[in-house]
Amino acid sequence: MRSRGRATECEHAFVAAESALAPYDDTYARDKALYLSWLGDSYLTAGEAEQAAATADRALDHAHGIASVPPPAWHLSSSRGLPAVDAVLEKAVAV
């Protein structure tokens, strides 16, 4: 479990990353998909599997039809069993 100070640092970093992505519209789909995949990986590293799945789901939406962006859900398999994780893993296979 993360310490409260560490958790607060992570929360601030996640909010900053989400805020940095917000102004970009879908013409930047490739970049958004890549950055969202990194953000999802960071959520997973922080122990936030459901938030990682939600972020990976958004990345998959942006990556649809873009061959050069790696699937953002590959690290989630260690968190199988959570409904949000299972759903995004199924979606990743379909994309």
N, C-alpha and C positions, 0 to 999 in steps of 0.2 A: 504494500500500500504506500502511496506517495505521502510525504510529509505535507502539512498544510502550506508551508512556504513554497515548496516545489510545485504543489498543485496550483497555487495562485500564479506562479510564473508561467506554467503551462497554459492556464486559462487566458492570461494576457497575450501570450504568443498566438494562441488559436484565434482569438478575437482580432488581433492585428492581421493575421494571414487572411482571414475571411473578409475583413474590411479592405485589404489590398486588392482582393479579387473582385469585389463588388462593382467597381466602376466599369469594368470591361464587359462589353456586350458579346454576343455570340459570334461575331466575326473573328474573335480571338479564341475560337473553340479549341484549337490544338494546344495553345498555351494554357488555357484554363484547365483542360483535361490533365495536362502534365502537372501543373501546380496543385490541382486538387488531389491527384494521386499521391503527391508528396505529403500534402496535408493529412490525407487519410492514413498514410503510413505513420505519420507522427502521432495521430490520435491512437493508433494501435499500440505504438511503443509506450504511450502514456497509460495504457490499460483501458482505453475508452473504445472497446470493440464495436459497440452500437453506433457511436458517432463516426468511427472509422468506416463502418458499413454505409452509413448515410452519405458520407463524403465520397466514398468510392462509387456509390450509385450516381451521384451528380457528375462525377468524372466520366463514368460510362455514358451518360446522356450526351456529354460534350464530345466524347471520343467516337461516337457512332459514325462510321464511315471514314474515319481518319486512320490510315494504316500504320502511321509511324508512332503513334502513342501507345505505350505498353498498357496492357490491362491493369487497372488500378486495384484489383481485388485479390491478387495472387497471395498476399500475406495473410489474408483473412481466414484461410482454411484452418488455422490453429484455433479459431474461435467458433468453429461449427457448433451448431446446437442453439445458438441465439437466432430467433426468427429473422431479425434484420440482416444478420450475416448470411444465413442460408439463402434468403431472397436475393441478395446482391451477388452471391456466388453463382446462383442459377442464371441470373441476368448476364453475368460476365461470360458464361459459357455460350449463351445465345448470341452475344455480340461477336 
